[in-house]
Amino acid sequence: MSGQFEIFADGASFRFRLTGEDSEVLAVSGAFPDKAAAVSAVMRVRENAAAGRIVDRSSMPAMPARNAHSRPNSQRAA
């Protein structure tokens, strides 16, 4: 099963959240005035996210990236 976008009501507004394969919440949107606006935002995220750059605007020093596909140096293939 892949991740999914979930649209939900938040009072008088609508939001969406992106969940991973394990149902972990990865991101939550801001508020939208109606469901159609939330769906439109999901479509824009789907179109732009895969090619999006990472821009670090934090004041923290950069940390090495680690993900499910990375291995410690001692385990890297030669």
Secondary structure, 3 states (H helix, E strand, C coil): CCCEEEEEEECCEEEEEEECCCCCEEEECCCECCHHHHHHHHHHHHHHCCCCCCCCCCCCCCCCCCCCCCCCHHHCCC
